[in-house]
């Protein structure tokens, strides 16, 4: 099976397995774990932040960040297609108690004028102050689009002028950095807090990192325990995360190249509309006739291709390190075969 459902399906590398077998086994909620501490310190240094926290998932990291930023209540501003708004809303509203305001966006970038008007700097008859503004890069729903550094700087400037914090949901932060040809810290500098996943394109079996100031992470540790994220022998997973952080970002350009190749193969297919814009990273979204998405998923499975539907009229394919050039050829041929049967 060629599995393009997500880059979370990757398996650990042999180096990760070796590191896991030899990892320390301290209790991260008691005396601490040396491997977890090494991972947190290395991540903080790499991204130019004062401190970091190892968490179970990106969703947990985003939820904890929201809890920290929501100390005085208020509102959270996100783009209308953001993963935090559409798939993690419980963390924003039910856990943190923030009213979620969504802003129209294009290719993952919010309209800055609308954003500026939406951010409240204080209490009014219409609502409470804005506690945080969240940005997502690369942007999942926008097909892996990457926001420019200029856009990130403008969002941070607008938010900070009005006293709101900026949280950067960087689940695929290193994909974004590779696409822009810059260091990940150049993106991270625009967030008061940042998350990134070790378990997506970096191939670790689990885990994410939440970063920020020392004061922010001190409070985040308390909230991690509050929501059930206290970890015991976490060194096993952190060991794989260290290998992922040190070795995997450099190869992400291969995934981007193959995603672009797949887009070039499929954009003129009678079966799909591959979109006006070529993919920037490792996510490819394909528009299909309304109601056809699930049928295409089932038909492609018969060819040994696993993908996901994004609603009734779109498909999502995610390239990762287990997808080589031969797999791209096989997927292209499967789409051609399915298009021939669909005529």
Residue pairs with C-beta under 8 A, 6 or more apart in sequence:
1 304
1 305
1 306
2 304
2 305
2 306
2 323
2 327
2 330
2 331
3 9
3 306
3 322
4 305
4 306
4 307
4 317
4 318
4 319
4 323
4 331
5 306
5 307
5 308
5 318
6 200
6 308
6 318
6 320
7 172
7 200
7 201
7 255
7 282
7 318
7 319
7 320
8 199
8 200
9 320
9 322
10 199
10 200
10 201
10 203
10 320
10 321
10 322
11 203
11 205
11 322
12 20
12 203
12 204
12 205
12 240
13 203
13 243
13 247
13 248
15 243
15 247
16 203
16 204
16 205
16 239
16 240
16 243
16 244
17 240
19 239
19 240
19 242
19 243
20 236
20 237
20 239
20 240
22 239
23 35
23 235
23 236
23 238
23 239
24 33
24 34
24 35
24 235
24 239
25 33
25 233
25 235
25 236
26 32
26 33
26 34
26 35
26 36
26 233
26 235
27 33
27 232
27 233
28 36
28 54
28 230
28 231
28 232
28 233
28 234
28 235
29 225
29 230
29 231
29 232
33 231
33 233
33 234
33 235
33 238
34 235
35 234
35 235
35 238
35 239
35 242
36 54
36 231
36 234
36 235
36 238
38 238
38 242
39 52
39 54
39 209
39 238
39 241
39 242
39 245
40 51
40 52
40 53
40 54
40 209
41 52
42 242
42 245
42 246
43 52
43 209
43 211
43 245
44 50
44 51
44 52
44 211
46 184
46 185
46 245
47 184
47 185
47 188
47 194
47 196
47 211
48 185
48 188
48 189
49 188
49 194
49 211
49 212
49 213
50 212
50 213
50 214
50 217
51 211
51 212
51 213
51 214
51 216
51 217
51 218
52 209
52 210
52 211
52 217
53 61
53 64
53 209
53 210
53 211
53 217
53 220
53 221
53 224
54 207
54 208
54 209
54 231
54 234
54 237
54 238
54 241
55 61
55 64
55 195
55 207
55 208
55 209
55 210
55 224
55 229
56 206
56 207
56 208
56 229
56 231
57 197
57 199
57 206
57 207
57 208
58 169
58 171
58 195
58 196
58 197
58 208
59 87
59 88
59 91
60 208
60 224
60 227
60 229
61 195
61 208
61 209
61 210
62 84
62 88
62 91
62 134
62 167
62 169
62 195
63 88
63 90
63 91
63 95
63 96
63 227
64 210
64 220
64 223
64 224
64 227
64 229
65 132
65 167
65 193
65 195
65 210
65 212
65 220
66 76
66 84
66 91
66 92
66 95
66 96
66 98
66 132
66 167
67 91
67 95
67 96
67 220
67 223
67 226
67 227
68 193
68 212
68 216
68 219
68 220
68 223
69 76
69 96
69 131
69 132
69 165
69 167
69 192
69 193
70 76
70 96
70 97
70 98
70 131
70 132
71 131
72 129
72 131
73 97
73 98
73 128
73 131
74 98
74 99
74 120
74 127
74 128
74 129
74 130
74 131
75 98
75 99
75 100
75 101
75 120
75 127
75 128
75 129
75 130
75 131
76 92
76 96
76 98
76 99
76 100
76 101
76 130
76 131
76 132
76 133
76 134
77 101
77 102
77 103
77 115
77 118
77 119
77 130
77 132
77 133
77 134
77 164
78 84
78 85
78 92
78 100
78 101
78 102
78 103
78 133
78 134
79 85
79 102
79 103
79 104
79 105
79 108
79 109
79 110
79 135
79 136
80 102
80 103
80 104
80 105
81 105
81 108
81 139
81 141
81 142
82 102
82 105
82 134
82 136
82 139
82 141
82 169
83 136
83 140
83 141
83 169
83 171
84 91
84 92
84 134
84 136
84 169
85 92
85 100
85 102
86 141
89 100
92 98
92 100
93 99
93 100
95 227
98 131
98 132
99 127
99 128
101 118
101 130
103 110
103 111
103 114
103 115
103 118
104 110
104 111
104 114
105 111
105 142
107 139
107 142
107 145
107 277
108 136
108 137
108 138
108 139
108 141
108 142
108 145
108 146
108 147
109 147
109 151
110 155
112 151
112 154
112 155
112 158
115 133
115 155
115 158
116 158
118 130
119 130
119 133
119 158
119 159
119 162
119 164
120 126
120 127
120 128
120 129
120 130
120 162
121 129
121 130
121 162
121 163
121 164
122 129
122 163
123 129
129 163
129 164
130 159
130 162
130 163
130 164
131 164
131 165
132 159
132 164
132 165
132 166
132 167
133 155
133 158
133 159
133 164
133 165
133 166
133 167
134 166
134 167
134 168
134 169
135 147
135 152
135 155
135 166
135 167
135 168
135 169
135 190
135 191
136 168
136 169
136 170
136 171
137 146
137 147
137 152
137 168
137 169
137 170
137 172
137 173
137 176
137 187
138 144
138 145
138 146
138 171
138 172
138 173
138 175
138 176
138 179
138 280
138 281
138 283
139 145
139 146
139 147
140 171
140 172
140 283
141 310
143 275
143 277
143 279
143 283
143 284
143 285
144 172
144 175
144 259
144 279
144 280
144 281
144 282
144 283
144 284
145 277
145 280
145 281
146 175
146 176
146 179
146 180
146 280
146 281
147 176
148 180
149 180
149 182
149 186
149 187
149 190
152 168
152 187
152 190
153 190
155 166
155 190
156 166
156 190
156 191
159 165
159 166
160 166
165 192
165 193
166 190
166 191
166 192
166 193
167 191
167 192
167 193
167 194
167 195
168 187
168 188
168 190
168 191
168 193
168 194
168 195
169 195
170 176
170 184
170 187
170 188
170 191
170 194
170 195
170 196
171 195
171 196
171 197
171 200
171 208
172 196
172 197
172 200
172 201
172 281
172 282
173 184
173 187
173 188
173 194
173 196
174 184
174 196
174 201
174 202
174 248
174 249
174 252
175 201
175 252
175 255
175 256
175 281
175 282
176 184
176 187
176 281
177 183
177 184
177 186
177 187
177 249
178 249
178 252
178 253
178 256
178 281
179 256
179 280
179 281
180 186
180 187
184 196
184 249
188 194
188 211
192 212
192 213
192 216
193 210
193 211
193 212
193 216
194 210
194 211
194 212
195 208
195 209
195 210
195 211
196 208
196 209
197 207
197 208
198 204
198 206
198 207
198 208
198 209
198 240
198 241
198 244
198 245
199 205
199 206
199 207
199 208
200 320
201 248
201 252
201 255
201 282
201 320
201 321
202 244
202 245
202 248
202 249
203 244
203 248
203 320
203 321
204 237
204 240
204 241
204 243
204 244
205 237
205 240
206 237
207 237
207 238
207 240
207 241
209 241
210 217
210 220
211 217
212 220
224 230
231 237
248 321
251 321
252 281
252 282
254 321
255 281
255 282
255 319
255 320
255 321
255 323
256 279
256 280
256 281
256 282
256 319
258 319
258 323
258 324
258 325
258 328
259 279
259 281
259 282
259 283
259 284
259 317
259 319
260 278
260 279
261 325
261 328
262 284
262 317
262 319
262 328
262 331
262 332
263 274
263 275
263 278
263 279
263 284
264 278
265 328
265 332
265 335
266 272
266 274
266 284
266 286
266 332
266 335
267 273
267 274
267 275
268 274
269 335
269 336
269 339
270 339
270 342
270 343
271 288
271 296
271 335
271 338
271 339
271 342
272 286
272 287
272 288
272 315
272 335
273 286
273 287
273 288
274 284
274 286
274 287
275 285
275 286
275 287
282 318
282 319
282 320
283 316
283 317
283 318
283 319
284 316
284 317
284 318
284 319
285 310
285 314
285 315
285 316
285 317
286 314
286 315
286 316
286 317
287 313
287 314
288 296
288 313
288 314
288 315
289 313
290 312
290 313
291 312
291 313
292 312
292 313
293 309
293 310
293 311
293 312
293 313
293 314
293 315
294 309
294 312
296 307
296 309
296 315
296 338
297 307
297 308
297 309
297 315
299 338
299 341
300 306
300 307
300 334
300 335
300 338
303 330
303 334
303 337
303 338
304 330
304 334
305 330
305 331
305 334
307 315
307 316
307 317
308 315
308 316
309 315
309 316
310 316
317 331
319 328
